[in-house]
């Protein structure tokens, strides 16, 4: 970690701004419309890259350290199983993406770049619940966990950083979950995002109290 001064730190490729309560990490678009997603971001070579919207230039320990530098504290370990519909617990975060288009900077929330109503390809876990409208943008820091092999941080093994199907290996998750039991219903939106392989920045922010 490098102290850049003024409350800013460099953690690998991640830039942390403690005063702004956010960090940015460079990456690229992996998958768009037509590819079922269960993750927003994975590390290079991540095990779930085939189901991730983005690949970002950070390992699990780097990504988690950036979260800790923003003051995020993980809840007690022991999150439920993947695809479990019980809401996850943890402090709130906000996720957005930034990229260049036509000589200008474009910033969108993660929800804005997703197609959340694609036809599902099949069920993962129990039968899908009836539609209830667009889910809220409730992203939370869960912190993941360490393996019982002696302390290996699981996201360093799996490359899973941000997901939305309640995979305990993820560092950030969606509180209620997205597309659980309706595999394929969440996809990247090519009408909003730049093409596959385009450079983007992932922005993780801690909202102000009351927001």
GROMACS elastic network, one bead per residue, 0.5 to 0.9 nm:
[ bonds ]
;  ai    aj funct       b0    kb
    1     9     6  0.68251   500
    1    10     6  0.56487   500
    1    12     6  0.70204   500
    1    62     6  0.89165   500
    2     8     6  0.87331   500
    2     9     6  0.55538   500
    2    11     6  0.66079   500
    2    12     6  0.86109   500
    3     6     6  0.86419   500
    3     7     6  0.78897   500
    3     8     6  0.64175   500
    3    10     6  0.65214   500
    4     7     6  0.73790   500
    4     8     6  0.51726   500
    4     9     6  0.51403   500
    4    10     6  0.67900   500
    5     8     6  0.54819   500
    5     9     6  0.72242   500
    6     9     6  0.87211   500
    6    17     6  0.82959   500
    6    18     6  0.86158   500
    6    19     6  0.80166   500
    7    16     6  0.80730   500
    7    17     6  0.59241   500
    7    18     6  0.52789   500
    7    19     6  0.59662   500
    7    20     6  0.88315   500
    8    15     6  0.70758   500
    8    16     6  0.53969   500
    8    18     6  0.61362   500
    8    19     6  0.77775   500
    9    14     6  0.81917   500
    9    15     6  0.58757   500
    9    16     6  0.50136   500
    9    17     6  0.66587   500
    9    18     6  0.81381   500
    9    66     6  0.86988   500
    9    69     6  0.87855   500
   10    13     6  0.68335   500
   10    14     6  0.57432   500
   10    16     6  0.62571   500
   10    66     6  0.88502   500
   11    14     6  0.50167   500
   11    15     6  0.64342   500
   11    16     6  0.74906   500
   11    58     6  0.86969   500
   11    62     6  0.60929   500
   11    63     6  0.81383   500
   11    65     6  0.77586   500
   11    66     6  0.69538   500
   12    15     6  0.81133   500
   12    57     6  0.82219   500
   12    58     6  0.69367   500
   12    59     6  0.86253   500
   12    62     6  0.67376   500
   13    24     6  0.86146   500
   13    25     6  0.62220   500
   13    26     6  0.70488   500
   13    57     6  0.62270   500
   13    58     6  0.65580   500
   13    62     6  0.87318   500
   14    23     6  0.67332   500
   14    24     6  0.57164   500
   14    26     6  0.73738   500
   14    57     6  0.78308   500
   14    58     6  0.71073   500
   14    62     6  0.77206   500
   14    63     6  0.76254   500
   14    66     6  0.74156   500
   15    22     6  0.86222   500
   15    23     6  0.54433   500
   15    24     6  0.53899   500
   15    25     6  0.65924   500
   15    66     6  0.81620   500
   16    20     6  0.87121   500
   16    21     6  0.79546   500
   16    22     6  0.61763   500
   16    24     6  0.66465   500
   16    25     6  0.88945   500
   16    66     6  0.63485   500
   16    67     6  0.87977   500
   16    69     6  0.75657   500
   16    70     6  0.78420   500
   17    20     6  0.54073   500
   17    21     6  0.59178   500
   17    22     6  0.55263   500
   17    23     6  0.58388   500
   17    24     6  0.85730   500
   17    69     6  0.88246   500
   17    70     6  0.80077   500
   18    22     6  0.64435   500
   18    23     6  0.79984   500
   18    69     6  0.69594   500
   18    70     6  0.57204   500
   18    71     6  0.85663   500
   19    22     6  0.79564   500
   19    70     6  0.87964   500
   20    23     6  0.84459   500
   20   205     6  0.81209   500
   20   206     6  0.87109   500
   21    69     6  0.88998   500
   21    70     6  0.57469   500
   21    71     6  0.85467   500
   21   204     6  0.85489   500
   21   205     6  0.57983   500
   21   206     6  0.55682   500
   21   207     6  0.78240   500
   21   208     6  0.87183   500
   22    66     6  0.87604   500
   22    67     6  0.85787   500
   22    70     6  0.68320   500
   22   203     6  0.68586   500
   22   204     6  0.54530   500
   22   206     6  0.62520   500
   23    66     6  0.68888   500
   23    67     6  0.80593   500
   23    70     6  0.81648   500
   23   202     6  0.82472   500
   23   203     6  0.58136   500
   23   204     6  0.54389   500
   23   205     6  0.66099   500
   24   201     6  0.62583   500
   24   202     6  0.55336   500
   24   204     6  0.64458   500
   24   205     6  0.88121   500
   25    56     6  0.65942   500
   25    57     6  0.66044   500
   25    58     6  0.73261   500
   25    63     6  0.87081   500
   25   200     6  0.86300   500
   25   201     6  0.55769   500
   25   202     6  0.53366   500
   25   203     6  0.67603   500
   25   204     6  0.85857   500
   26    55     6  0.87376   500
   26    56     6  0.57609   500
   26    57     6  0.59118   500
   26    58     6  0.84707   500
   26   199     6  0.73066   500
   26   200     6  0.60397   500
   26   202     6  0.63247   500
   26   203     6  0.89885   500
   27    41     6  0.88114   500
   27    54     6  0.67331   500
   27    55     6  0.54500   500
   27    57     6  0.57097   500
   27    58     6  0.88057   500
   27   197     6  0.89082   500
   27   198     6  0.84370   500
   27   199     6  0.58610   500
   27   200     6  0.53563   500
   27   201     6  0.58393   500
   27   202     6  0.70814   500
   28    53     6  0.87288   500
   28    54     6  0.56946   500
   28    55     6  0.55686   500
   28    56     6  0.64653   500
   28    57     6  0.88482   500
   28   196     6  0.74957   500
   28   197     6  0.53550   500
   28   198     6  0.53467   500
   28   200     6  0.52565   500
   28   201     6  0.77358   500
   29    32     6  0.77379   500
   29    52     6  0.88784   500
   29    53     6  0.61498   500
   29    55     6  0.66426   500
   29    56     6  0.88950   500
   29   193     6  0.82224   500
   29   194     6  0.76596   500
   29   195     6  0.70479   500
   29   197     6  0.50049   500
   29   198     6  0.55954   500
   29   199     6  0.67808   500
   29   200     6  0.70142   500
   30    49     6  0.77451   500
   30    50     6  0.81279   500
   30    51     6  0.88390   500
   30    52     6  0.67284   500
   30    53     6  0.53999   500
   30    55     6  0.62663   500
   30   195     6  0.88652   500
   30   196     6  0.55162   500
   30   197     6  0.60863   500
   30   198     6  0.84754   500
   31    34     6  0.83255   500
   31    35     6  0.62997   500
   31    36     6  0.86835   500
   31    37     6  0.82478   500
   31    50     6  0.78831   500
   31    51     6  0.77793   500
   31    52     6  0.67548   500
   31    53     6  0.51754   500
   31    54     6  0.71461   500
   31   187     6  0.81176   500
   31   188     6  0.65621   500
   31   195     6  0.87064   500
   31   196     6  0.60803   500
   31   197     6  0.85253   500
   32    35     6  0.61597   500
   32    36     6  0.87499   500
   32    37     6  0.89822   500
   32    53     6  0.69437   500
   32   114     6  0.88421   500
   32   187     6  0.63627   500
   32   189     6  0.59325   500
   32   190     6  0.58250   500
   32   193     6  0.81031   500
   32   195     6  0.77710   500
   32   196     6  0.68208   500
   33    36     6  0.81586   500
   33   114     6  0.89225   500
   33   115     6  0.78245   500
   33   118     6  0.89408   500
   33   187     6  0.55480   500
   33   188     6  0.50987   500
   33   189     6  0.55145   500
   33   190     6  0.59216   500
   33   191     6  0.89336   500
   34   118     6  0.84854   500
   34   184     6  0.80790   500
   34   187     6  0.65825   500
   34   188     6  0.79047   500
   35    50     6  0.83736   500
   35    51     6  0.72927   500
   35    52     6  0.89676   500
   35    53     6  0.89663   500
   35   184     6  0.71456   500
   35   186     6  0.85099   500
   35   187     6  0.60471   500
   35   188     6  0.75964   500
   36    50     6  0.86789   500
   36    51     6  0.61804   500
   36    52     6  0.84380   500
   36   118     6  0.89407   500
   36   120     6  0.84802   500
   36   121     6  0.82573   500
   36   183     6  0.66621   500
   36   185     6  0.68618   500
   36   186     6  0.60997   500
   36   187     6  0.54567   500
   36   188     6  0.83845   500
   37    40     6  0.77052   500
   37    50     6  0.80438   500
   37    52     6  0.55726   500
   37    53     6  0.66679   500
   37   163     6  0.89989   500
   37   164     6  0.89760   500
   37   179     6  0.88500   500
   37   183     6  0.79160   500
   37   184     6  0.65175   500
   37   185     6  0.80286   500
   37   186     6  0.56396   500
   37   187     6  0.54543   500
   37   188     6  0.76378   500
   38    48     6  0.84190   500
   38    51     6  0.55497   500
   38    52     6  0.63129   500
   38    53     6  0.83710   500
   38   163     6  0.59697   500
   38   164     6  0.59208   500
   38   165     6  0.60338   500
   38   178     6  0.80741   500
   38   179     6  0.79106   500
   38   180     6  0.87654   500
   38   183     6  0.81837   500
   38   184     6  0.84835   500
   38   186     6  0.73974   500
   38   187     6  0.86043   500
   39    42     6  0.73665   500
   39    48     6  0.75721   500
   39    49     6  0.82134   500
   39    51     6  0.60697   500
   39    53     6  0.64449   500
   39    54     6  0.81418   500
   39   160     6  0.76619   500
   39   161     6  0.80223   500
   39   162     6  0.58313   500
   39   164     6  0.59689   500
   39   165     6  0.76946   500
   39   170     6  0.88173   500
   39   173     6  0.88765   500
   40    51     6  0.84391   500
   40    52     6  0.52981   500
   40    54     6  0.58654   500
   40    55     6  0.83791   500
   40   110     6  0.82650   500
   40   160     6  0.89799   500
   40   161     6  0.78607   500
   40   162     6  0.52878   500
   40   163     6  0.54465   500
   40   164     6  0.75557   500
   41    49     6  0.81342   500
   41    52     6  0.57911   500
   41    53     6  0.61909   500
   41    55     6  0.54662   500
   41    56     6  0.63971   500
   41   159     6  0.87504   500
   41   160     6  0.69148   500
   41   161     6  0.56533   500
   41   162     6  0.51073   500
   41   163     6  0.70522   500
   41   202     6  0.86929   500
   42    45     6  0.79042   500
   42    46     6  0.55047   500
   42    47     6  0.81564   500
   42    48     6  0.70743   500
   42    49     6  0.62217   500
   42    52     6  0.66015   500
   42    53     6  0.84342   500
   42    54     6  0.65155   500
   42    55     6  0.50507   500
   42    56     6  0.62116   500
   42    57     6  0.86574   500
   42    58     6  0.83138   500
   42    59     6  0.85443   500
   42    60     6  0.88224   500
   42   155     6  0.89462   500
   42   158     6  0.85381   500
   42   159     6  0.52851   500
   42   161     6  0.52135   500
   42   162     6  0.68750   500
   42   163     6  0.86746   500
   43    46     6  0.51061   500
   43    47     6  0.87585   500
   43    49     6  0.80828   500
   43    54     6  0.87505   500
   43    55     6  0.57135   500
   43    56     6  0.55104   500
   43    57     6  0.62052   500
   43    58     6  0.56733   500
   43    59     6  0.56862   500
   43    60     6  0.73716   500
   43   155     6  0.86193   500
   43   156     6  0.84259   500
   43   158     6  0.84147   500
   43   160     6  0.66012   500
   43   161     6  0.70110   500
   44    49     6  0.80171   500
   44    55     6  0.59690   500
   44    56     6  0.66406   500
   44    57     6  0.65699   500
   44    58     6  0.76233   500
   44    59     6  0.80118   500
   44   159     6  0.71994   500
   45    48     6  0.84382   500
   45    49     6  0.68874   500
   45    55     6  0.84627   500
   45   158     6  0.87708   500
   45   159     6  0.70103   500
   46    49     6  0.52767   500
   46    50     6  0.87190   500
   46    55     6  0.82090   500
   46   155     6  0.88818   500
   46   156     6  0.88782   500
   46   157     6  0.81958   500
   46   158     6  0.57401   500
   46   160     6  0.63166   500
   47    50     6  0.78356   500
   47   157     6  0.84148   500
   47   158     6  0.53688   500
   47   159     6  0.61404   500
   47   160     6  0.73300   500
   48    51     6  0.55179   500
   48    52     6  0.64452   500
   48   158     6  0.75548   500
   48   159     6  0.74294   500
   48   160     6  0.67780   500
   49    52     6  0.50307   500
   49    53     6  0.80924   500
   49    54     6  0.79415   500
   49    55     6  0.72327   500
   49   159     6  0.83434   500
   49   160     6  0.83960   500
   50    53     6  0.86337   500
   52    55     6  0.72797   500
   52   162     6  0.89254   500
   52   163     6  0.82061   500
   53   114     6  0.88799   500
   53   187     6  0.78228   500
   53   188     6  0.63372   500
   54   200     6  0.86623   500
   54   202     6  0.88180   500
   55    58     6  0.88375   500
   56    59     6  0.86223   500
   56   200     6  0.87503   500
   56   201     6  0.82244   500
   56   202     6  0.77291   500
   58    61     6  0.81713   500
   58    62     6  0.60175   500
   58    63     6  0.60436   500
   58   159     6  0.89067   500
   58   161     6  0.88921   500
   59    62     6  0.53186   500
   59    63     6  0.61779   500
   59    64     6  0.85788   500
   59   155     6  0.74748   500
   59   156     6  0.59647   500
   59   159     6  0.68194   500
   59   160     6  0.89846   500
   59   161     6  0.82905   500
   60    63     6  0.51403   500
   60    64     6  0.60249   500
   60    65     6  0.84815   500
   60   153     6  0.74646   500
   60   154     6  0.78060   500
   60   157     6  0.82725   500
   60   158     6  0.86427   500
   60   159     6  0.64756   500
   60   160     6  0.74328   500
   60   161     6  0.64189   500
   60   170     6  0.89001   500
   60   171     6  0.78362   500
   61    64     6  0.51212   500
   61    65     6  0.60208   500
   61    66     6  0.86161   500
   61   153     6  0.71404   500
   61   155     6  0.74200   500
   61   156     6  0.65689   500
   62    65     6  0.51166   500
   62    66     6  0.62895   500
   62    67     6  0.87708   500
   63    66     6  0.52110   500
   63    67     6  0.64910   500
   63    68     6  0.88697   500
   63   161     6  0.75039   500
   63   171     6  0.81179   500
   64    67     6  0.50064   500
   64    68     6  0.62599   500
   64    69     6  0.86684   500
   64   143     6  0.67807   500
   64   144     6  0.88065   500
   64   161     6  0.86514   500
   64   171     6  0.68509   500
   65    69     6  0.61452   500
   65    70     6  0.87516   500
   66    69     6  0.51083   500
   66    70     6  0.66163   500
   67    70     6  0.52907   500
   67    71     6  0.68750   500
   67    72     6  0.57183   500
   67    73     6  0.82975   500
   67   141     6  0.79792   500
   67   143     6  0.85126   500
   67   171     6  0.89822   500
   67   204     6  0.83055   500
   68    71     6  0.50983   500
   68    72     6  0.50114   500
   68    73     6  0.66613   500
   68    74     6  0.87846   500
   69    72     6  0.72807   500
   70   205     6  0.83476   500
   70   206     6  0.72508   500
   71   206     6  0.86726   500
   72    90     6  0.88455   500
   72    91     6  0.67509   500
   72    92     6  0.87664   500
   72    93     6  0.89228   500
   72   141     6  0.71322   500
   72   143     6  0.88404   500
   72   206     6  0.81557   500
   73    90     6  0.78089   500
   73    91     6  0.71548   500
   73   141     6  0.76841   500
   73   142     6  0.81873   500
   73   143     6  0.77393   500
   74    77     6  0.78799   500
   74    89     6  0.88455   500
   74    90     6  0.61899   500
   74    91     6  0.74336   500
   74   141     6  0.63665   500
   74   142     6  0.51694   500
   74   143     6  0.50704   500
   74   144     6  0.81371   500
   75    78     6  0.89058   500
   75    79     6  0.89870   500
   75    89     6  0.67587   500
   75    90     6  0.55102   500
   75    91     6  0.80597   500
   75   141     6  0.83270   500
   75   142     6  0.62924   500
   75   143     6  0.76503   500
   76    79     6  0.81819   500
   76   142     6  0.87637   500
   77   142     6  0.84002   500
   77   143     6  0.84323   500
   77   144     6  0.77018   500
   77   145     6  0.67048   500
   78   145     6  0.83790   500
   78   168     6  0.84106   500
   79    82     6  0.89737   500
   79    88     6  0.74065   500
   79    89     6  0.84751   500
   79   142     6  0.84042   500
   79   144     6  0.84811   500
   79   166     6  0.84444   500
   79   167     6  0.87664   500
   79   168     6  0.60367   500
   80    83     6  0.87070   500
   80    84     6  0.65654   500
   80    86     6  0.79627   500
   80    88     6  0.82767   500
   80   166     6  0.77213   500
   80   167     6  0.83849   500
   80   168     6  0.70075   500
   81    84     6  0.55988   500
   81   166     6  0.71128   500
   81   167     6  0.68588   500
   81   168     6  0.67777   500
   82    85     6  0.87278   500
   82   125     6  0.89340   500
   82   165     6  0.63451   500
   82   168     6  0.64663   500
   82   169     6  0.89855   500
   83    86     6  0.89434   500
   83   124     6  0.71516   500
   83   125     6  0.63352   500
   83   126     6  0.85475   500
   83   165     6  0.52560   500
   83   166     6  0.56171   500
   83   167     6  0.70152   500
   83   177     6  0.81234   500
   83   180     6  0.58077   500
   83   181     6  0.73174   500
   84    87     6  0.82644   500
   84   125     6  0.80271   500
   84   126     6  0.89386   500
   84   165     6  0.77441   500
   84   166     6  0.65367   500
   84   167     6  0.87452   500
   84   177     6  0.86125   500
   84   180     6  0.79148   500
   85    88     6  0.85403   500
   85   165     6  0.84213   500
   85   166     6  0.78325   500
   85   176     6  0.68055   500
   85   177     6  0.68709   500
   85   180     6  0.72527   500
   86   166     6  0.88679   500
   86   175     6  0.86815   500
   86   176     6  0.70487   500
   86   177     6  0.86099   500
   87   166     6  0.85527   500
   87   174     6  0.83620   500
   87   175     6  0.52255   500
   87   177     6  0.72576   500
   88   140     6  0.78544   500
   88   142     6  0.78732   500
   88   166     6  0.73547   500
   88   173     6  0.76776   500
   88   174     6  0.74084   500
   88   176     6  0.66018   500
   88   177     6  0.82213   500
   89   140     6  0.71441   500
   89   141     6  0.80847   500
   89   142     6  0.69772   500
   89   175     6  0.67040   500
   90   139     6  0.88539   500
   90   140     6  0.53414   500
   90   141     6  0.53027   500
   90   142     6  0.54191   500
   90   143     6  0.85915   500
   90   175     6  0.81999   500
   91   139     6  0.84545   500
   91   140     6  0.53707   500
   91   141     6  0.55479   500
   91   142     6  0.77011   500
   91   206     6  0.85868   500
   92   138     6  0.69360   500
   92   139     6  0.58422   500
   92   141     6  0.64284   500
   92   175     6  0.88574   500
   92   205     6  0.89923   500
   92   206     6  0.67607   500
   92   207     6  0.71160   500
   93   138     6  0.76419   500
   93   139     6  0.54416   500
   93   140     6  0.53191   500
   93   141     6  0.66329   500
   93   172     6  0.83081   500
   93   204     6  0.67211   500
   93   205     6  0.56322   500
   93   207     6  0.62757   500
   94   109     6  0.80106   500
   94   110     6  0.86059   500
   94   137     6  0.78476   500
   94   138     6  0.77662   500
   94   139     6  0.62498   500
   94   140     6  0.80596   500
   94   203     6  0.79929   500
   94   204     6  0.57774   500
   94   205     6  0.50228   500
   94   206     6  0.62074   500
   94   207     6  0.66944   500
   95   108     6  0.88678   500
   95   109     6  0.60017   500
   95   110     6  0.57246   500
   95   111     6  0.85010   500
   95   137     6  0.87286   500
   95   139     6  0.74315   500
   95   202     6  0.72664   500
   95   203     6  0.57718   500
   95   205     6  0.65400   500
   96   107     6  0.68345   500
   96   108     6  0.55273   500
   96   111     6  0.82696   500
   96   112     6  0.87565   500
   96   201     6  0.83599   500
   96   202     6  0.60516   500
   96   203     6  0.51469   500
   96   204     6  0.67803   500
   96   205     6  0.83814   500
   97   106     6  0.80990   500
   97   107     6  0.55701   500
   97   108     6  0.54591   500
   97   109     6  0.61943   500
   97   110     6  0.64993   500
   97   113     6  0.84590   500
   97   200     6  0.65495   500
   97   201     6  0.55529   500
   97   203     6  0.58950   500
   97   204     6  0.89213   500
   98   105     6  0.67728   500
   98   106     6  0.54517   500
   98   108     6  0.66059   500
   98   109     6  0.88604   500
   98   200     6  0.56595   500
   98   201     6  0.50761   500
   98   202     6  0.66531   500
   98   203     6  0.75143   500
   99   104     6  0.83342   500
   99   105     6  0.57192   500
   99   106     6  0.53749   500
   99   107     6  0.66967   500
   99   193     6  0.87794   500
   99   194     6  0.80258   500
   99   198     6  0.83927   500
   99   199     6  0.67082   500
   99   201     6  0.63729   500
  100   103     6  0.62344   500
  100   104     6  0.54941   500
  100   106     6  0.59972   500
  100   107     6  0.89089   500
  100   194     6  0.87680   500
  100   199     6  0.82103   500
  100   200     6  0.78413   500
  101   104     6  0.54508   500
  101   105     6  0.63660   500
  101   106     6  0.67326   500
  101   194     6  0.78698   500
  102   105     6  0.83732   500
  108   111     6  0.80331   500
  108   112     6  0.59979   500
  108   113     6  0.68766   500
  108   192     6  0.87215   500
  109   112     6  0.52541   500
  109   113     6  0.68989   500
  109   137     6  0.88095   500
  110   113     6  0.53949   500
  110   114     6  0.66337   500
  110   137     6  0.83818   500
  111   114     6  0.53465   500
  111   115     6  0.80919   500
  111   116     6  0.81705   500
  111   136     6  0.86720   500
  111   137     6  0.67254   500
  112   115     6  0.80342   500
  112   189     6  0.83584   500
  112   192     6  0.76594   500
  113   187     6  0.88492   500
  113   188     6  0.62053   500
  113   189     6  0.54327   500
  113   190     6  0.80175   500
  113   191     6  0.83632   500
  113   192     6  0.57575   500
  113   193     6  0.61075   500
  114   117     6  0.89806   500
  114   186     6  0.67734   500
  114   187     6  0.57579   500
  114   189     6  0.51175   500
  114   190     6  0.87856   500
  114   192     6  0.84277   500
  114   193     6  0.88107   500
  115   118     6  0.63247   500
  115   185     6  0.77083   500
  115   186     6  0.56675   500
  115   187     6  0.50853   500
  115   188     6  0.57396   500
  115   189     6  0.52877   500
  115   190     6  0.89629   500
  116   134     6  0.73871   500
  116   135     6  0.87041   500
  116   178     6  0.79474   500
  116   179     6  0.76639   500
  116   185     6  0.60026   500
  116   187     6  0.66610   500
  116   188     6  0.86014   500
  117   120     6  0.83674   500
  117   134     6  0.85043   500
  117   179     6  0.88787   500
  117   185     6  0.55532   500
  117   186     6  0.65769   500
  117   187     6  0.83797   500
  118   184     6  0.66706   500
  118   186     6  0.61106   500
  118   187     6  0.69350   500
  119   182     6  0.82817   500
  119   183     6  0.86792   500
  119   184     6  0.66109   500
  119   185     6  0.53113   500
  119   186     6  0.86201   500
  120   123     6  0.76653   500
  120   179     6  0.83663   500
  120   181     6  0.87540   500
  120   182     6  0.50518   500
  120   183     6  0.52088   500
  120   186     6  0.81206   500
  121   182     6  0.69837   500
  121   183     6  0.54872   500
  121   184     6  0.51605   500
  121   185     6  0.73933   500
  122   181     6  0.75899   500
  122   182     6  0.59148   500
  122   183     6  0.53117   500
  122   184     6  0.73031   500
  123   126     6  0.69035   500
  123   127     6  0.61684   500
  123   128     6  0.66734   500
  123   180     6  0.79484   500
  123   183     6  0.55964   500
  123   184     6  0.89315   500
  124   127     6  0.77292   500
  124   128     6  0.83249   500
  124   180     6  0.66782   500
  124   182     6  0.64688   500
  124   183     6  0.60705   500
  125   128     6  0.84182   500
  125   180     6  0.77086   500
  125   181     6  0.56061   500
  125   182     6  0.89276   500
  126   129     6  0.88216   500
  126   180     6  0.85557   500
  126   181     6  0.58676   500
  127   180     6  0.89835   500
  127   181     6  0.56660   500
  127   182     6  0.78254   500
  128   131     6  0.86910   500
  128   179     6  0.82324   500
  128   180     6  0.69406   500
  128   182     6  0.55674   500
  129   132     6  0.84159   500
  129   180     6  0.87384   500
  129   181     6  0.75889   500
  129   182     6  0.85460   500
  131   134     6  0.85342   500
  132   135     6  0.75997   500
  135   138     6  0.82728   500
  135   176     6  0.81106   500
  135   177     6  0.86201   500
  135   178     6  0.75477   500
  136   139     6  0.89264   500
  136   176     6  0.86320   500
  137   174     6  0.77592   500
  137   175     6  0.86578   500
  138   173     6  0.86205   500
  138   174     6  0.57716   500
  138   175     6  0.55580   500
  138   176     6  0.75112   500
  138   177     6  0.89561   500
  139   164     6  0.86108   500
  139   172     6  0.68480   500
  139   173     6  0.57281   500
  139   175     6  0.57758   500
  139   176     6  0.87739   500
  140   171     6  0.86687   500
  140   172     6  0.56006   500
  140   173     6  0.55399   500
  140   174     6  0.60725   500
  140   175     6  0.61227   500
  141   144     6  0.85941   500
  141   170     6  0.89688   500
  141   171     6  0.61250   500
  141   173     6  0.65794   500
  141   174     6  0.88212   500
  142   145     6  0.87656   500
  142   168     6  0.81807   500
  142   170     6  0.74512   500
  142   171     6  0.54261   500
  142   172     6  0.55993   500
  142   173     6  0.68035   500
  143   168     6  0.88759   500
  143   169     6  0.85064   500
  143   170     6  0.72441   500
  143   172     6  0.67929   500
  144   153     6  0.80191   500
  144   154     6  0.70860   500
  144   155     6  0.72117   500
  144   161     6  0.88116   500
  144   167     6  0.88773   500
  144   168     6  0.58370   500
  144   169     6  0.50886   500
  144   170     6  0.53973   500
  144   172     6  0.79140   500
  145   151     6  0.88048   500
  145   152     6  0.87087   500
  145   153     6  0.62482   500
  145   154     6  0.60953   500
  145   155     6  0.80911   500
  145   168     6  0.75746   500
  145   169     6  0.67817   500
  145   170     6  0.86637   500
  145   171     6  0.84435   500
  146   149     6  0.84156   500
  146   150     6  0.80784   500
  146   151     6  0.51229   500
  146   152     6  0.53825   500
  146   154     6  0.54464   500
  146   155     6  0.85680   500
  146   169     6  0.89932   500
  147   150     6  0.66088   500
  147   151     6  0.53487   500
  147   152     6  0.51789   500
  147   153     6  0.61423   500
  147   154     6  0.58627   500
  148   151     6  0.61508   500
  148   152     6  0.76517   500
  149   152     6  0.67231   500
  151   154     6  0.86509   500
  152   155     6  0.87983   500
  152   156     6  0.75548   500
  152   157     6  0.77368   500
  153   156     6  0.56060   500
  153   157     6  0.70266   500
  154   157     6  0.51374   500
  154   158     6  0.62407   500
  154   159     6  0.80736   500
  154   160     6  0.84256   500
  154   169     6  0.59876   500
  154   170     6  0.84583   500
  155   158     6  0.50043   500
  155   160     6  0.53033   500
  155   161     6  0.64658   500
  155   169     6  0.58745   500
  155   170     6  0.66035   500
  155   171     6  0.74517   500
  156   159     6  0.55293   500
  156   160     6  0.79313   500
  157   160     6  0.83497   500
  158   161     6  0.87265   500
  158   169     6  0.74764   500
  158   170     6  0.89818   500
  159   169     6  0.87328   500
  159   170     6  0.85912   500
  160   163     6  0.73065   500
  160   167     6  0.87411   500
  160   169     6  0.63896   500
  160   170     6  0.53093   500
  160   171     6  0.75665   500
  161   169     6  0.77372   500
  161   171     6  0.52034   500
  161   172     6  0.64558   500
  161   173     6  0.86504   500
  162   170     6  0.54116   500
  162   171     6  0.59553   500
  162   173     6  0.57969   500
  162   174     6  0.85504   500
  163   166     6  0.69523   500
  163   167     6  0.68172   500
  163   169     6  0.88743   500
  163   170     6  0.59968   500
  163   171     6  0.80939   500
  163   172     6  0.65476   500
  163   173     6  0.51252   500
  163   174     6  0.70129   500
  163   177     6  0.87050   500
  164   167     6  0.74123   500
  164   170     6  0.87198   500
  164   172     6  0.82977   500
  164   173     6  0.51701   500
  164   175     6  0.80026   500
  164   176     6  0.82528   500
  164   177     6  0.50494   500
  164   178     6  0.54681   500
  164   179     6  0.79430   500
  164   180     6  0.82612   500
  165   173     6  0.75901   500
  165   174     6  0.75171   500
  165   176     6  0.86921   500
  165   177     6  0.52747   500
  165   178     6  0.61548   500
  165   179     6  0.71641   500
  165   180     6  0.58125   500
  166   169     6  0.85342   500
  166   170     6  0.78057   500
  166   173     6  0.63426   500
  166   174     6  0.72692   500
  166   175     6  0.81918   500
  166   176     6  0.84100   500
  166   177     6  0.63210   500
  166   178     6  0.88685   500
  166   180     6  0.85949   500
  167   170     6  0.58287   500
  167   173     6  0.78301   500
  168   171     6  0.79479   500
  168   173     6  0.86241   500
  170   173     6  0.64672   500
  173   176     6  0.87519   500
  173   177     6  0.75336   500
  174   178     6  0.70473   500
  175   178     6  0.88582   500
  177   180     6  0.63736   500
  178   182     6  0.87982   500
  178   185     6  0.86034   500
  178   186     6  0.73303   500
  179   182     6  0.50598   500
  179   183     6  0.62530   500
  179   184     6  0.75066   500
  179   185     6  0.57374   500
  179   186     6  0.60471   500
  180   183     6  0.68482   500
  180   185     6  0.88594   500
  182   185     6  0.57757   500
  182   186     6  0.84673   500
  183   186     6  0.75139   500
  184   187     6  0.68383   500
  188   192     6  0.86459   500
  188   193     6  0.76433   500
  189   192     6  0.56720   500
  189   193     6  0.61503   500
  190   193     6  0.51448   500
  190   194     6  0.67878   500
  190   195     6  0.69834   500
  190   196     6  0.88892   500
  191   194     6  0.81464   500
  193   196     6  0.86154   500
  193   198     6  0.89300   500
  194   197     6  0.84654   500
  194   198     6  0.60858   500
  194   199     6  0.84261   500
  194   200     6  0.86497   500
  195   198     6  0.56549   500
  196   199     6  0.88125   500
  207   210     6  0.81262   500
  207   211     6  0.60880   500
  208   211     6  0.56634   500
